Amino acid sequence: MSALARLAILALALAAPLWAEEAPWYQVEVIAFLQPDLSGREGHPPAPRLDYPEPLRFVVPPPAAPGRDARLAALMVPAHLRDRDAAALPEPFSPLPGEAWQLRPAAARLARADGFRVLFHAAWVQPAAGKKSTPWVHVSGGSPLAEGVRELEGALRIWQGRFLHLEARLWRAEPPAPGEEGRVALPPPPRRPLSAELIQLGVEPPPTVATGPLAARVDLLAQSRTVSPGRLVYLDHPRLGVLALVTPLASEGDPQGETARQ
């Protein structure tokens, strides 16, 4: 990758979209877990449609102090974008520090309960714009099945319409037992963008994987719910469950997050 190409990619990364400033901001914490199928009557979809919706974002730590290339790239950002007061906003989809996680007691109770297993637990900050503007967040957890693919995969998003919405497209795959044939083709893992630090080092992105592994069976959870900020929401499935807590992001001038509630 040429130095000019690296600078161009960095410039795009440093120019946060305008919708991120105009939309209300939230803290989002999500637990996805396996639970026992008490009825025993829920079947598995024979040919589920599995794909990662776009646009897809990843919860990643914010970049460290910018190096020379990052400072040069910032100069390539148009002035009307560069001069915005970005200091008041965090990096979109950056993870919350551990002390800010509020659902750890719930995750601990699930981990102790018979037949339950936490597959994914993460917390981050993000703006919530309209349905067409807000990206999806990649979800991946549980046991590894192949390179870049885990037991639980999919995406979810929080978007703002007349009400706040949580939308999830998740699947949990069971690998074939010894001697069993895989029947469901899983999608290849999504391509993660390189961090600003790796771009500065000239690291090339990994090659795209054309196919994913085969699974014996898949559970699919595709649901949408309206969300009341600050209240726990639950997405139910006979074998999967999702707990989510969406809280208005407080700021120095708005310590209780009242702006996001309006």
N, C-alpha and C positions, 0 to 999 in steps of 0.2 A: 504494500500500500504506500503510495507516495505521500510526502509531507503535506502537499496541498490537499490531498484527499482527506488526510487525517484532520487537518484544520477545518475543512468543510463539515465533516461529521461532527466534530466538537462544537462548531458554531450552531448546528441544528440542535444538538443536545442542550446547549446553554440557553437557547431561546424557548422559554416556557410558553405554552399556548395561552392565548388571551382568555379562553374560557376558564382556565384555572384560577384567574384572578377574579372573574366576575361571578363565579359559582360559589355557593356556600361550602365551607370546609367541615369535614367530620373526622373523628377518630373512629376507626372500624376495627373490631376484634371478632374473629370467627373461629369456631371449633367445629370440625367435621369428625364424626365418629361412627364406628360400627356398633350396631345393637342387635340383640337376639330377635329373630323373627318368631314372635309368640304365636301367630296364627299358623305358620307353616304352609300357607296356601299361596303365597306370593311367588309367581314364576319369574323367570328371567326372560327379557326380550330376546327373541331369536336373532334378530338382525338390527340392533340399535344403530342409530345414526350418531356417530361420535366424531366430533371435530372441536377444535379450539376456536371460539368466536374471535372476530377481529373488530376493532384494534385490541391487542392484548398487551398488558403491562405486567411487569414483575416487581415484587416488593424487594427493593435492594437498598442498602445503606447509601446515604448521600455521599457525594464525592469528597475526597480530602481537599486540603488546601491546593488551589490550582497551580500547576507548573507553568513553565514558559509557554508551551503550546496552548494550554487552556487560556492563558491571558491573551495570546495572539488571536485565538478563535473568538474570544469575547468581542474583539474589535470588529470582527466580521458580522456580528449581529446588528441588524438595522437599529439606528439610534432610537426610534420610537419604541422598540422592544427592549433595548439595552438600558434605557433610562428609567424604566418603570421601577417603582419601589418594591423590589423583590425581597428586601430584607424582612418584610412583615409576613411573608408566606414561607412555609417550609417547602422542601422538595416534594412534589406530588408522589405519592405511593412509597414514601420512605417509611421504614419500620419504626414503631413506637419503642422507646426504651422499656426494659423489663418491668421497671417499677410502675409504669403506667398501665400495664395489663390488668384488667379487672376480672377476667373470667378464669384465672388460675385456680381458685377454689373449685369451680365447676369442673374444670378439666381433671383435677385431682380426684374428685368424687367419681367421675366417669371411669377413670383408670382403675379404681378400686372395685367397681361394681362387676359382678359376674356377667360374662358375655358381652361386655362393652370394651371398646378399644378406641382410643383417640388416634385418628389418622392424620389430622392437620390442625395446627393451632398457630395463628399468626395475628398480628395487630399492626396497623399502619394508619397514616393520615392521607386524606385525598379530598379533592373537590368533587362535588356531585352536581353535574350539569344535566342537560336534557338526555333523553334516552339515546338519541343519535350521536351525542357528543362525548358521553362519558365512556372511557375505555373499560374493558374487562380486566380482572386481576387473575393471574395464573394461580391455580391451586394444584399442589402436588405433595403427596404424603403417603405414609404407610410403607410397606415393604418394597424394596426395589425389584422390578420385573425385568428391566433391560437398561441399557445406557440411556439415562435421561428420562426414564419412564418408571413411575411408581404405581403402587396398588391403587391409590386414589388420584385421579387426574381431572382436569376440567378448568372451569373459570366461574367467577361470580362478579357482579358489579352492583354498585349503589348509584342510583340515578334519581334525579329530582324532576318530578312533574308537578301536578297539583299537590300530590303527596310524595313522600320519600319512598322509594322502592328498593327492595333487595331481590335480585334475580340470580339464580344459580343454575349452572349446567355442569353437573358432576357425574362421574362414573367410577365405580369400583370394580376392578377386574380380578378374577381368580385365575391363577395360572393352571395349566393342565397338570393333572396328577401323572405320575409315572405310567406310561402306556396309554394315556388318554390323549385324544386328538384335540388340538386347539381349533375352536369354531368361529371365534370372533376376532377380526383383525382390528387391533388398536391403532389409533393414528400415531404417526411419528412425533417425537417430542418437539415442542415449539422452539424456535431458534431464539436464544437469549441474546439481547444486544450486549456488546462489549461495554465495560465501564470506561469512564473518561480516562482513568489511569492506564488501562490496557491500550486504549487508542493512542495515548501519548507514547507508549512504549513501542508502538508499531505492530502490536500483536494482531494477526489476522483472525477473523471470526472462524469458528469451527465449520466444517462442511455440513450441509443440510443432510439429515437422515431421511431417506426416501420412504421407508416403511417402518411400522412399529411391530411389536411382538404379537403373537397370537394368545388369546385368552380362552379358557374353557367356557366361561360364562361371565356376564357383566350385569351389575346393578346400575340403573340409571336414575338419577334424581334431577329433574328439570322442573323448577318451580319458581314462582314469583310471589312476593308478599309485600304489602305496604308496611312501612316501618314507622313507629313512633320514636323519635329521638330519645335516647336514654332508657328505653325499655327493651328488654330481652325479646328477641323473635326466634321462633323455632320452625324449622322446615322438617317435616316428618316423612318417613319412608319406612316400609317394614324392616329393612335391614340397615338403613343409613339414617343419620340425623345431623342437623346443622343448627348450632346456636350462634346467634350474631347479636352484637351490641354496637349500636351506632350512636355516637355522642357528638354533639356540636363541638367543634374545636375552639377552645378558648384562646383569646389573644390578650396582649397587655392592656389594650383599651376596652376589652370586652371579656372580663375574666370568667364569666359564667356561660359564654357562648350564646348570648341572647340573639346576636345578629343571625346566626344560622337557624334559629328556631322560628324566625319571623317569615 
